[in-house]
Amino acid sequence: MNAIAKAKAVEAAPAVLPEEIRAKLTEAKARFGALTTRQMELAEKSVQSPAIEAEYFRVIDEMSKVSGDLERYQLAISAMDRRATEQLKAAEAAEIAALCGRTSDLLEHRIQAAARFSAAVTEAVKAMREIAALGKAAFDSWPGSHQPQSGVVFGGEELSTLIAGEMFRLGGVRIPSGGAVASSEMLLPAPRPPTIFNVGEPSLTKPLSLALEEANTYAKTLLTMGG
């Protein structure tokens, strides 16, 4: 029986605890060492009598048996170690696959959140411009020739300051004393073009959801490649 066939036979045998096999292997190694010492002692005396010679060959036979046991135990341990390694790799692969799936789902949810954000900003901009238009109309219809220049908030700097204050009220972050701000609690950024090429041309700016979709595609490629 070759080594491969022996390994398969060991794997097909009833399950044995690794500690039992390792203990037997240690015992067999010790026994083989003792037999080797005894065999060398007898080799020097074998010519002295038939009894010593018979004992010498008995030791040789036992060494052969113990050697076979050593090979079986080593094959069994190798098979168990290989199975343990394969099981560990399978568990790690399953864990990584689960994390990749969860990460992918989180990335997709970002697109949905981005769509809600864009819709909300669209309504906010519409309402802001409505406030400005109504203020201008009120200014234009003010009776007499002396419209108030401040306090009534017809528009301009006063309205911009109030709008910015409202954005800070709703989207600002209160920094707790002695602690760091959670990374997910970000301030609403001020409007600005992403590059100098977009200055004065808002329509040239890529929509948030599209930018995140492209980022997700890249992220999923990295996930597939293992980071």
C-alpha distance (Angstrom), angle and dihedral (degrees) to the residues before:
residue distance angle dihedral
M1 . . .
N2 3.82 . .
A3 3.81 125.3 .
I4 3.83 94.4 -96.4
A5 3.79 92.8 50.8
K6 3.80 90.4 47.6
A7 3.79 91.7 50.2
K8 3.82 91.1 51.3
A9 3.81 90.6 48.4
V10 3.80 90.0 51.9
E11 3.81 92.0 49.6
A12 3.81 90.5 50.5
A13 3.82 92.7 51.3
P14 3.84 122.3 97.6
A15 3.79 113.6 -75.4
V16 3.79 114.9 -87.9
L17 3.77 125.0 -171.8
P18 3.82 112.4 -104.6
E19 3.82 89.5 -129.5
E20 3.82 90.5 59.4
I21 3.79 92.6 50.8
R22 3.79 92.9 46.6
A23 3.80 90.6 49.4
K24 3.80 90.5 50.9
L25 3.80 90.5 47.7
T26 3.81 91.2 52.0
E27 3.79 90.3 48.0
A28 3.82 92.3 48.3
K29 3.82 91.7 49.5
A30 3.79 90.3 52.2
R31 3.80 91.0 46.9
F32 3.80 92.1 48.6
G33 3.81 90.7 50.2
A34 3.79 91.6 51.2
L35 3.81 91.2 47.6
T36 3.78 90.9 49.9
T37 3.80 90.5 53.6
R38 3.81 90.6 47.2
Q39 3.81 91.8 47.7
M40 3.82 91.1 53.8
E41 3.80 90.7 49.3
L42 3.80 92.5 50.4
A43 3.79 93.0 44.6
E44 3.80 88.9 66.6
K45 3.83 92.4 49.6
S46 3.81 102.7 35.4
V47 3.80 93.0 101.8
Q48 3.79 91.5 56.5
S49 3.80 98.0 73.8
P50 3.83 142.6 -8.1
A51 3.83 89.8 -117.1
I52 3.79 92.6 58.2
E53 3.78 90.3 45.7
A54 3.81 90.5 51.1
E55 3.80 89.6 49.4
Y56 3.81 88.8 50.3
F57 3.80 92.5 55.1
R58 3.82 90.9 44.2
V59 3.79 89.0 55.6
I60 3.81 90.3 47.9
D61 3.82 89.9 52.4
E62 3.80 91.7 48.9
M63 3.82 90.4 48.0
S64 3.79 88.7 54.7
K65 3.81 90.7 51.4
V66 3.80 93.5 46.8
S67 3.81 89.4 47.2
G68 3.80 88.5 55.6
D69 3.81 89.4 50.0
L70 3.80 90.4 50.7
E71 3.79 91.0 52.6
R72 3.81 92.0 48.7
Y73 3.79 93.6 48.4
Q74 3.81 92.4 47.2
L75 3.80 90.7 49.5
A76 3.80 90.2 48.9
I77 3.80 92.3 50.4
S78 3.82 91.1 46.6
A79 3.80 90.1 50.9
M80 3.82 92.6 48.6
D81 3.80 92.2 46.3
R82 3.80 89.8 49.6
R83 3.81 91.7 50.1
A84 3.80 90.9 47.6
T85 3.80 90.5 50.5
E86 3.80 91.8 48.1
Q87 3.81 91.6 48.3
L88 3.80 90.9 49.4
K89 3.80 91.3 49.5
A90 3.81 90.9 47.7
A91 3.81 91.1 49.9
E92 3.81 91.2 48.3
A93 3.80 91.2 47.6
A94 3.82 90.9 49.9
E95 3.80 91.0 48.9
I96 3.81 92.0 48.7
A97 3.81 91.1 47.0
A98 3.81 90.2 51.8
L99 3.80 91.5 49.1
C100 3.81 91.1 47.5
G101 3.80 90.0 51.6
R102 3.79 92.3 48.3
T103 3.81 91.5 47.0
S104 3.79 91.0 49.0
D105 3.81 90.8 51.1
L106 3.80 91.1 50.0
L107 3.80 90.3 51.1
E108 3.80 90.5 52.1
H109 3.81 91.5 50.0
R110 3.81 87.4 56.8
I111 3.81 89.1 64.3
Q112 3.80 90.8 53.9
A113 3.81 91.1 48.3
A114 3.81 90.3 47.8
A115 3.81 90.5 53.1
R116 3.81 90.6 51.8
F117 3.80 90.7 47.3
S118 3.81 92.7 50.8
A119 3.81 91.1 48.3
A120 3.80 90.9 48.7
V121 3.81 92.9 48.3
T122 3.81 89.8 47.9
E123 3.80 89.9 55.9
A124 3.81 91.3 43.0
V125 3.81 92.6 52.6
K126 3.81 90.0 46.3
A127 3.83 91.3 51.3
M128 3.82 92.0 44.7
R129 3.79 92.1 53.0
E130 3.79 89.7 46.2
I131 3.81 89.3 54.5
A132 3.81 89.8 49.5
A133 3.82 92.7 47.3
L134 3.79 92.5 49.0
G135 3.80 90.5 48.7
K136 3.79 91.6 50.8
A137 3.79 90.8 47.8
A138 3.81 90.1 50.5
F139 3.79 90.0 49.2
D140 3.80 91.7 49.9
S141 3.82 92.5 48.1
W142 3.78 95.2 45.8
P143 3.79 107.4 130.2
G144 3.76 115.3 -114.3
S145 3.76 129.6 14.5
H146 3.80 99.6 -79.5
Q147 3.80 109.6 77.5
P148 3.81 113.9 -178.7
Q149 3.82 111.0 -102.5
S150 3.80 96.4 -154.3
G151 3.79 142.8 16.4
V152 3.81 95.9 42.3
V153 3.85 92.9 71.8
F154 3.77 98.7 -137.1
G155 3.79 89.6 166.4
G156 3.77 140.6 -83.6
E157 3.78 119.5 83.7
E158 3.80 95.3 -8.1
L159 3.78 93.7 54.9
S160 3.80 92.1 43.4
T161 3.80 89.9 53.1
L162 3.81 92.2 49.9
I163 3.82 92.9 46.7
A164 3.81 90.5 49.3
G165 3.81 89.1 48.7
E166 3.79 91.4 51.5
M167 3.80 90.9 50.5
F168 3.79 89.1 51.0
R169 3.82 91.3 47.4
L170 3.81 91.8 52.6
G171 3.78 100.8 32.1
G172 3.79 103.9 27.4
V173 3.78 123.9 111.7
R174 3.76 123.5 -132.6
I175 3.79 108.5 -141.7
P176 3.81 109.0 -137.4
S177 3.78 115.4 -133.6
G178 3.78 113.1 -100.5
G179 3.79 94.8 5.2
A180 3.78 141.1 88.1
V181 3.78 123.4 -110.2
A182 3.80 113.9 -106.1
S183 3.80 109.9 -105.5
S184 3.83 92.4 -125.9
E185 3.81 91.9 57.9
M186 3.76 100.1 80.9
L187 3.77 128.9 166.1
L188 3.78 119.4 -110.7
P189 3.81 102.3 -100.3
A190 3.79 120.9 -129.7
P191 3.82 114.7 -105.0
R192 3.79 112.2 -92.9
P193 3.80 136.8 148.2
P194 3.82 114.6 -98.3
T195 3.82 91.4 -130.8
I196 3.81 137.5 11.9
F197 3.79 88.4 -106.5
N198 3.82 90.6 67.5
V199 3.80 96.0 53.7
G200 3.79 108.2 128.0
E201 3.82 92.0 3.3
P202 3.85 109.8 85.2
S203 3.81 90.9 167.8
L204 3.82 89.9 66.5
T205 3.81 91.5 62.8
K206 3.80 114.9 101.7
P207 3.84 113.3 -115.3
L208 3.81 113.9 -105.6
S209 3.81 94.5 -120.3
L210 3.81 91.6 51.7
A211 3.81 92.1 48.6
L212 3.80 89.9 51.2
E213 3.82 91.9 46.9
E214 3.80 89.3 55.7
A215 3.81 90.2 46.7
N216 3.82 89.4 50.0
T217 3.80 91.3 52.4
Y218 3.78 90.1 54.0
A219 3.82 91.9 44.5
K220 3.82 92.1 51.6
T221 3.80 89.9 50.0
L222 3.79 88.4 55.4
L223 3.80 90.7 47.9
T224 3.81 90.7 52.5
M225 3.80 90.1 49.7
G226 3.78 91.0 49.8
G227 3.80 96.4 -105.5
